[in-house]
Amino acid sequence: MITFAWPWLLLLMPVPLLIYWLPKKENTRASAALIMPQLVESSHVKEVSNVNKKFPLMVLTLCWLLTVLALSQPQWLGDAVDIPTEGREMMIAVDLSGSMQIEDMSLNGNTVNRLDMLKVVLGNFIERRIGDRLGLILFGDDAYMQTPMTFDRKTVKQMLDESVLGLVGRKTAIGDAIALAVKRFDAKQKSNKVLLLLTDGQNTAGKISPEQALELAVAKDITIYAIGIGADVMIQQSLFGSRRVNPSSELDERTLTKLADQTGGQYFRARDSQGMSKIYQLLDQLEPIEQEQQQMRPLTALFYWPLGLALLISTLYLLAINFPNLSRK
């Protein structure tokens, strides 16, 4: 159906009719002979006199009606669309510390760094979260809210793809990331508050320790699912040949396991892209949020149709009345 944002403007439509019906002012002075300017040819005057005098008034009136119609903002109100009534409230905290540049991850048969692998696998996960409200936190020396809670999965994924190493420092502020998530979750009372924490190291920066942040998370009933990223073995080349090293020696699995266990969550270790797929299995088992049934009706603006028609009619009319003059020249 068609609705109007400003329907009261339609009251302006009869204005030309009211002006037409206004009483004409009588001319008390004696009528004088019409003085014809020398710049106007008499033949042209004869042509104008033969034109229907009501036609220009009809054109102007039609343009006025179309303009008023456009100003009233006509809109097409579409059919009702159900908004998903079940979903999850999830904050995703991603580590951007310097160690995330270590190239020890396997993705589609290629060796890539940890952040590149995370972007691909986590990006696919975000796209699948239809009906979920997601937020994105990036942390390094400090924690920053990159994307607040939203149903717009495309924006969350874009912000993740645009993140770069060193954007928020080279260290790892795990405690600050958890505390920031707690603060953002606090505004919404009824939700299954889930924090997905992805890191490859230990807490080396920040104003709040992981233990202090854990107390805040428990008090606010936030479930933490921690993901430890990094391979167990990596071949490192040197002047003395190759050697096997553990690139994840600084991963604090003990603290991450504690964070998950004491909040009712779970700790996972992602050694490659296949390990990250466990996130999907876990989150599919989470209970969705029960929300009130909501509907929305999409609105499509239609004002440009009457406005464009008014411009077209006025342009054609101006060309029509000036065409004889242009042809003479």
Secondary structure, 3 states (H helix, E strand, C coil): CEEECCHHHHHHCCHHHHHHHCCCCCCCCCCCCCCCCCCCCHHHHHHHHHCCCHHHHHHHHHHHHHHHHHHCCEEEECCCEEECCEECEEEEEEECCHHHHCCCEEECCEEECHHHHHHHHHHHHHHHCCCCEEEEEEECCCEEEEEEEECCHHHHHHHHHCCCCECCECCCCHHHHHHHHHHHHCCCCCCCEEEEEEECCCCCCCCCCHHHHHHHHHHCCCEEEEEEECCCCEEEEECCEEEEECCCCCCCHHHHHHHHHCCCCEEEEECCHHHHCHHHHHHCCCCCEECCCEEECCEEECCHHHHHHHHHHHHHHHHHHHHHHHHHC
